[in-house]
Amino acid sequence: MAEETLGAIKEFRLYLEGVEKNLSSMSKKFANKEIAQGVGLAATGIHEALTYLAIVKKVIEKTERMVAKKAIVSSDETGGLDESHSDGRTSLSAST
């Protein structure tokens, strides 16, 4: 799930970077100052969106690392005696 989300973020980032570049170059071509400023403002908004997208990506990556670390610690605490179910749950299978 996280890998798919990160892949989508990467594709969206590339798309937004292209749009931002196009808008920036377009804003220089308009003679009308108001139109040029509006296009420039749109480019600035996209730049902000890219900044927030980078933050979301970092949060997802950090959360993924924390979950993986917790799973390793949890496995170590049970002595590796957990049994996986088909739905992703785990349960102890220690013999008594």
N, C-alpha and C positions, 0 to 999 in steps of 0.2 A: 504494500500500500504506500509506504513512504517513498519507495523508489519510483513508483508511478507519479506521485505528486511532485517529486523533485524533477523528474523528466518533463512534466507539464510546465513547471515553473521555468525550466531552462528554455523550452520552446517559446513560452510567452515572453520571457525576457528578451530573447532574440528578436521576436516580432516587434516588441515595444521599442527596442533600440533602433530598429530600422525606421519605424514611424517617426521617432524623435529626430533622427538624422534628416529624414525627408522634410519634416516640418521646419527644422532649423534652417535648412537651405531655402525652403519656400519663403520663409519670412523675410529673407534678404532680397527676394525678387519683386515684392510688392511695392509699388510706388506710394500707395495709400498707407499712411502711417498707422491708422487705426486697424486696418486689416493686418498689417505686418505685426503690430503689437498683439493682436488676438491670436495669430498663428504662433507667435513667440510664447504667449501665455500657455497655449495648448502644449507646446514642446516642454515648457517648464513643468506642467502638470504630469506629463508622461515621465519626466525625469524623477519627480517625486514618487510616482508609482513604482518605478524601478528601485528606488531606495527602499521602499516598504517591502517590495518583493524579495530583496536581498535579506531583509530582517526576517521575514517569514521562513526563507530557506534556512537561515542559520538556526532558527528555533526548531525547525523540523529535524535538522541534522543533530542538534544537541539533544533533543528529546529521544531520538533514535539511539544515540550513544548511551544515554542514561538508562533506557529500557534494556538495552543489550547488557550493560554492566550489572543491572539489577538481576537479570536472568542468570548471569554467571554466578553472582554472589548467592542467589537463591539455590542454584544447583549445587554449589559448594557446601552450603549449609545442610542440604538434605543428603549429602554424600553421593550425589549423582544417582539417587535411587528413585527418581521420579519417572513416571510412566506417562507417555503422551497418548492422548485420546485423538480420535479422528477430527474432532471439532476444535482442536488446539488447546484444550484444557490439559492440565497435568495433575497427577495425584501420586501420593507416595505408594510405593510397592514393596516396602521393606518387609521381609519375612519375620514372623514372630514365633 
